[in-house]
Amino acid sequence: MRIVLDTNVLVAAFTATGVCHQLYERALTTGQLFVSEAITTELRRTLKTKFRRLSAQDVAEIVAAVSADAELVEPAPLPLPVARDADDDAVLATALAGRADIIVTGDNDLLVLKTYQRIRILSPRGFLEFLDQPS
């Protein structure tokens, strides 16, 4: 299974214990993660600006861990805007470049799409429920 985790899921996976932390660990054991420079840049920026308790070294280590766990892809821009928030098109483009099966996000602007070019878009809890379904 080929998986793209949106930045909000990555942030939650590394800053709190809970659903996103659990799904990150399970995603690593059940599939292949894909990221793009846009996602790692947004991850770095979000951690620096919204989690001031994290040191620069903490932020660098989180980004390095994600980069080590995921394959970096170079997405092409989408030909037309898709998501209500244009910034979310980078996540869709990353999923296309990685030939992802699933995008996991907490972003309603992406969740409302449900699928994009046969890529399922699931919430963190929805992804865990998907993993728990009998084969």
Stockholm file with secondary structure:
# STOCKHOLM 1.0

chainA/1-135         MRIVLDTNVLVAAFTATGVCHQLYERALTTGQLFVSEAITTELRRTLKTKFRRLSAQDVAEIVAAVSADAELVEPAPLPLPVARDADDDAVLATALAGRADIIVTGDNDLLVLKTYQRIRILSPRGFLEFLDQPS
#=GR chainA/1-135 SS CEEEECHHHHHHHHHSSSHHHHHHHHHHHHSEEEECHHHHHHHHHHHHHHCTTSCHHHHHHHHHHHHHHEEECCCCCCSSCCSSSGGGHHHHHHHHHTTCSEEECCCHHHHTTCEETTEEEECHHHHHHHHHSCC
#=GC SS_cons         CEEEECHHHHHHHHHSSSHHHHHHHHHHHHSEEEECHHHHHHHHHHHHHHCTTSCHHHHHHHHHHHHHHEEECCCCCCSSCCSSSGGGHHHHHHHHHTTCSEEECCCHHHHTTCEETTEEEECHHHHHHHHHSCC
//
